[in-house]
Amino acid sequence: MELILALILFFWGLFMVRFPDVVWHLQHFLHVRGGEPTDFYLITTRISGGICMIVAVVCCGILFFG
């Protein structure tokens, strides 16, 4: 079960790194009409996605080797 959660976290992080504008639209599609994310949002979303991926890899390492 923990492995599945780590894989979901990894792929969500990968999605955040690759498509931060889609993540913004998923989060704000009901609140904003015709808006666009700022550059700061795009950068911080990519950083957060990278952190999610690192945490998922560390969790998998702990599961397999710890």
N, C-alpha and C positions, 0 to 999 in steps of 0.2 A: 504494500500500500504506500509506503513512504517513497519507494522508487517511482511510482506513478505520479505522486505529487511533485517530486523533484523534476520529472520530465515535463509536466505541465508548466511548472515555474520556468524551466529552461526555455521552452518554446514560446511562452508568453514574453519572456525577456528578449528573445530573438525577434519576435514580432514588433516589440517596442523599439528595438534598434533599427530594424529595416523599414518600418512604416509608422513613424511617430505622428504623422498627420492623420492617418486612419484612426489611431488611438484617440486623438483629440476629437475627431468626429463621433466616435463611439461614445465618448464621455459627455459631449455637449450637443448632441443632435436635437434634443428636446428644448434646450435653453437658448440657443443662438441660431438665428436665421441668417445664412449667408456669411458667417464669420470665418475667419482664418486664424490658425494658431500663430503665436508670436515666435520669433527666433529663440527666445529664452526658453519657451515651453518645449520646442523641438529638441534643443540641446539637453535640457534636464530629463526629458523622456528617454532620450538615447542613453544618457548616463544611468538612469534608473534601470533600463533594460539590461545594460551591461552588468550592473550590480546583481540583478535577478539571476542572470546566467552564471555569474561567479558563485553565488550562494547555492544554486542548484548543483553545480559541479562539486563544490565542497561537500554538500549533503550526500551526493552519490559516493564520493570518496570515503566519507565516514561510514556509509552503509556497507560498502564492499571491503574496506580495509581496517575499519575501526572496530 
